Amino acid sequence: MVKYGGTLVDFLRIYKRFGNIVALNRVSFSIPNGVIGLIGPNGAGKTTSINIMTGLMNADEGEVRVFGLDPMEDGEKIREKMGLLLENVEYPPELTGGRLIKLVSEIYGTNIDSDYLKGLVKYFEMEGALDRKIYTYSAGMMKRLALITAFANPDSDLIILDEPSANLDIGGRLRLMDLIFKFKKEKRNILISSHILPELEMVCDYYILLNKGIVVDQGPISKLISQIKIEEFVLLTSNNDKFLENLGVLKGIVQTYTHRNWIYIKTRYPNRILRELAELADEIGVEIYEFRPTDTILTKFFKERIYHEENNLLNQI
C-alpha cells in the first residue's frame, strides 16, 4: 500500500454525455488520501465518475489520472491496486460464494487461507454460506459477499465503494462502518459514493458534492457537519411499547413520540444514537427493523445548495 504525496485521483474538465444527457459537465476535482465521500442525489454523476476513474468507461473530453496513470491506457494496473464495489454488481449465479472469493483473491495475489480473508468472511457472517450457489443468496448476503471481494486485497492503494450500505440491515451497516473506521485508523484510502450522509459523517475526512454533472461543493467533512445538525430520527421495532419504556436509560434524549407504528426520537447526541439504540435493543430483546433520520443532513444541505430553486417554485403553488 502506497501513500501518495499529492492526490489519488485527479479529474480535469471531464465531460461525458449519454445521447442528449450530460452526465459530467467539465468536472474538475481531486481525491486526497484518507476516507472521502462522493455524494449527491441520484443522477448526479457519481457512478459515472467511478466508472471513468476505474477505466470501465472513457470520458469524452478532459484528463484523468489515478495514481498518476491514465485509466484507459493503464486500467489493469490501476485496478490491481484497487478494491472495488460497484452499485449494481452481478456475479455468475452458478458460482458458489467461496469460489468467487477464491477467484478474486487470485487476481489480487491474496492467499485464500490467509487470516485476513478468513477474518473478513467471519466478520460479515458468511462462513456458513460459502458452499451455496450465489443465486440462492438474499440481497443482504449478496452485498456482504460483494464487500468481502471489495476488501479482499489487503494492500490496495484505494478502495472504492459505490452505495455500500444498500441492502444491509442495521447490524450489517454498523459492521461496515466499524470496518471502515478500522481501516481509516490504519491509514487506508477509501472512496465512498453515497447519498446517505449520517453514516459518512462518522468516517469521512473530505467530501465532494455532485449535482447534475457539476461539482457543487467540496471540502473537509467537518465543515459540512458544523453547518448542519440532525437531531430527530425515526425507527420501527418488533415491540415499540417495550422499547419506549426503556429509552429513558439513554442520555441526551430530548423527546420521544409515536405516530402510527413509528417511534420518533429527538436527541442532543446524534452521532452516537444509532449505536446506543442498537445496544439497547440487544439488551432488552427487541429487534430494530428500520432506523433513519427524519430529515438527513444531505436533505438539509440539498435544500440550501441544490433544491433552493425547486423550493421557491413549490411556494408559488
Order of alpha helices (4+ residues) and beta strands (2+ residues): beta-beta-beta-alpha-beta-alpha-beta-alpha-alpha-alpha-beta-alpha-beta-alpha-beta-beta-alpha-beta-alpha-beta-beta-alpha-beta-alpha-alpha
